[in-house]
Amino acid sequence: MRLFLMHHFLATPLTVGLFIWSLTGLGNLTADNTGEVVFRILVSLALVLITFIARIYGLKNQDRLIRLEMRQRYFELTGKSFKTLENQLRLGQIIALRFAGDDELLSLIDRAIAEKLSSKDIKLAVKNWQADFHRV
């Protein structure tokens, strides 16, 4: 996992801290400030949820792009559709396979399916590592 400065060290800690701070208002809850305390808690909870949902959306989008990238690479190497093989692989395996160079990708796909390799085993089997510096 690659850390993203704005998300992991700014947005998440700030929103979680704000939520915790809003919960401290429960200790001073009176009839006069109930609405304000509840409002602070709800707003801060909404911000925490938005932060995590935005992260999940980004990761899901990256997963879709990885599938498309692998479909394209497989088609370029074989002239065939990857969908049949794709249905036999888990997403983690597909993500791990993308680090393999073109010269070993096809044999590693066959091995991953036949031996039911874990994503870690696939990564360890890659000889010509193709790093991805753009995944967040």
N, C-alpha and C positions, 0 to 999 in steps of 0.2 A: 504494500500500500504506500502510495506517495502522499506526503502531507502537503496540503495547500494552505499557505500562510493565512490568507483572509478567512478561510472557513475554520480551520483547526485551531488557530491561535488568536483570532479576533472575534468573529461572529458567534461561534459556539460558546466560548467562555463568557462573553458579554451577555448573551441571552440567558444562559444558565444562571449566571450571577444575578442578573436582574430578577429572574424567577425566584431564586432563593431569597433575595432581598425583599421581594414582595410578600413572601411567606412570613417574614418576620413581623409584618403588620398584624398577623393573627394574634400575636401576643398582646397587642395593644387594642384589641377589638372592643369597641363600645357601640352603643346604639347610634351615636352620632356619626361614626366613621365607617360603618359596615359597608355601605355602598362603595365608598372609595377603596377600601381594602379589597373587596371582591373584584372591583374593576381592575385594580393593579394586578391582581393574581391572574385574571383572565387574559388581560393584554399581554402580560409577560409569558404566560403559557402559550398563547397564540404565536408569539415571536419565536419561542423555542421550537414549536412544531414547524413553523415556516422554514426555519434554518435547516432542520433535519429533512423535511420534505424536499427542499431545493437540492440538497445533497443527493438524496435518493433518486430524484429525477435525472440529475446529471449522470449518476452511475448507470442507471438503466439505459440512458441514451448511449453511453459509451459501450455498453454490452451489445446493443443493437448494431452499432457501427463495427464492432469487432466481428460479429456474425457476418455482416456484409463484406468486410475486408476478407474474411476467410473464404466466403463464397466466391469472391472475385479472384483471389489467388488460386483456388482450386480449379476454377474454370480456365484461367490462363495457363495453368500447368497441364491440364488434362483435356480441356474442351468439353468437359461434362459438368453436370450440376452437382453441387455439394450436398443438396438437401437429403438424399438418401443416407449418406454417411452422417450428416449433421444430426439426424434423428437418433443415431446410435451413440452420440456423444453428449456428455453433460456440458453445460456452459463453462464450467471451470476447466474442463479438458480443452475446449475450443480456445479459451483464452490462453492456456499454456502452449497450445500448438502454434499460436501466432508468433512465438519467439523463435521458432525453427526456421532455418534458411530454406530457400526453395529446393535445394539439392537433397534435403532430408525430410521435407514436409510429408510427402506422400507415403513413404515407408513408416514414418512415425504415426500418421493417422491410422494406417492399417494395424500397427502394433497396439496403439491406444485402444482400438476397438476389440481386437483379438484378446489382448491380455488384460483389458479393463484397467488400464493404468490410471493412477490418480494424477491430478494436475501436478503434484510435486514430482512424481516419477517421470512424467513427461518432460518437465523442465530439466531434471537431472540428465535425461537422455539426449537433450539437445546439444549437438556438437558445434554448430555454427550459429551462435546466439545472435538474434536480431533484437537489440534493445529497443524499448519504446519509452522515449523521454517525454511523450505528450500526454500519457494517461495521468489523470488526476486522482 
